[in-house]
Amino acid sequence: MLLEVKDLHVYYGAIHALQGVSFDVKEGEIVTLIGANGAGKSTILRTISGLLRPRSGTVWFKDTNITHTPPEKIVQAGISHVPEGRKIFAPLTVRENLEMGAYLVNDKAEVQRMMERVFRSFPRLKERINQLGGTLSGGEQQMLATGRGIMNKPSLVLLDEPSMGLSPIMVEEIFRIIKEINESGTSILLVEQNAQMALSIAHRAYVLETGNITMSGTAQEIADNPRVKEAYLGV
Amino acid sequence: MDFLPTVLSLVKIVVVIAYLYGLLWVLGVRVGKKITIGKQSFDISILVNALGALVAFFVVQLALTDFNGFSLLNAFDAGLLYQACTMVMVALGLNLIYGFNGQFSLGQWGFYGIGAYAAADVTYRWTNGDSRGLVVLGSGVVIGMIILVLINKALSNLRRMPVLSSFTLYLIGALFAGFLAVNVGRWVAPFLDPYLGNALGPGPLAEGAALQVVYFLAVVFAGLFAAGISFLFGLPVLSLGSDYFGIATLGFSIVIYTLMVNSDTVLPFPEMKGGRGMIGIPKLTTWAWAFGFMLLVIIIMRNLIRSSTGRTILSVREDEIAARAMGVDVASTKLLAFVAGSLFAGLAGGVYAHYIGFLSPGAFDFLVGFNPLIIIVFGGLGSMTGTIVAAFGWIFFLEGSLRELLGKISTEAPSWRYVLYPLSLLLLMLVRPKGLLNTEWGFLKARLIPLRRTNAQQGGTNHE
């Protein structure tokens, strides 16, 4: 098991945001968490990457308990978080943003190789290499954030709402690349509001409602579930 | 009224700005040729840059030199130059903390004061035959740094503690360390005093070494001392949010000011004379020292900002969450910027004390401490060039020309500068909200020389 989350309880002050969430991600999988606004999807990702501390419950990564590990150690262990709203570094150039993603990689040649790999997936970034991050379009910023996320060769990428605020064509493009990244051997935990897109590329899916996992199964099973169809797919 | 001197001093400002531009440009020249000596081959640019800095130094040195009663720049101008150099160092340090790392600090002036008093005490004692100041400060800084490095792991737990508990621990630690130091001092004094000298008579060590070496060591140790204190202070306080950090550092400035006022009663330094002001500090700062220390700070700062550590400092300002998601240790990065900024302030304090020769706590009041803050806002937050130009401009224009000009109108008129400062700041915020210069010039803009051109770099300039 690559990632295993057991009975996670997270609070924001008095608000009980996650009420005992358990799920897992296996090697080589794309797992998606779908749910409405405020269901706790981003909270789960932030807890896994150490930005939030759970009140109880554990997070296991490669059979190590990382529940109380500081974020920089978690990144080093191989989990990379592409935060919601992209959060690229606006005054840094595209190249510098990518170098920030490889901050914990000391081998310069390795950084160069990873940058080449990112440019193969996102040729658009190579054209913009010396442009400041803040001057990119929304779709390019998402590409940059995703590319930055795979710069340190993670074994698991946490993707938070990659389709947010993008045009339909750009969404297709981003999801195609997410699939490509997965096929090259990186597991992905994908959080999405665009359930249709997410289910189309995922292997397995979990449905999150107000801090609880209410359904789980293969992406096909979830997509065929009448309740999911009605609530999330709008069919 | 005779306006000729004023016109002359305005011309001086233009010359100074042009000089700075030339200096920064010359430092950034890239020749691209390599020379080989034995097996080592190195870029010739470094030689050109060093030569440029030397020329920049000698031009001013020549202008300051007295040729049979005539010199291009008089003693007043020299004073302005030294002040400008120290202001550049303080403001660059603050820009590192606030402009580049986004931590709003009002404590910079406190660290400046610490540096000034620490360095002044060392040379004051030395010129009176007492070398204990240098030995105690030097060994204290070195031992203190070794201890800090050794117990760094344990200290990092302070970050997660509530501020009040960590300060309680500090208080206990400080009392214990003080008790220990006093007793060790009492024990070793009879053995060492014959060599180091004391109040009763000078020792042989103080008569042996050259005063210039002592001055250099005093300034460096004073800077490191200020940096050490900022490390201990920043450890618990930097975990506070930016606004609260600003308030805490303001408190720090006031504590330092109060300690200076009571330095002869509360602290065991009668020679600092508390609120009456410390006199008799040897005036050792020359253009060479002021320029040298300023150049040192500029080069350290520039290389820090243009390194991968510099990128993490910027990334923490831009977005802490994203930086943490990249694996940046945000707390250590903030601490690094804070300590480096305080180091610059401490060095500047040491240089300033030996220029002015008289230290009074009034000069380190927190209200005066807003000056470097105004300078970096004026010059542009996150712009090294802007800071340097604004610091020189501030000293030469506001302290130099404007004071002269207003002084011609009446004796009270120079006080109107304090009306003109905020007005000019208001005007600047309306016209250029990002500061006077938010670009970098020459040396400060230039990137580190790449070892070899890589595919990715070539890709950036291609336009298919």
Interface residues (C-beta under 8 A of the other chain):
Chain A: S49 G50 L51 P70 P71 E72 V75 Q76 S80 H81 V82 P83 K87 I88 F89 A90 P91 L92 R95 E96 E99 M100 G101 Y103 L104 Q112 M115 E116 F119 K126 I129 N130 R148 N152
Chain B: S308 R311 T312 L314 S315 E318 D319 I321 A322 A323 R324 A325 M326 G327 V328 D329 G382 T454 N455 A456 Q457 G459 G460 T461
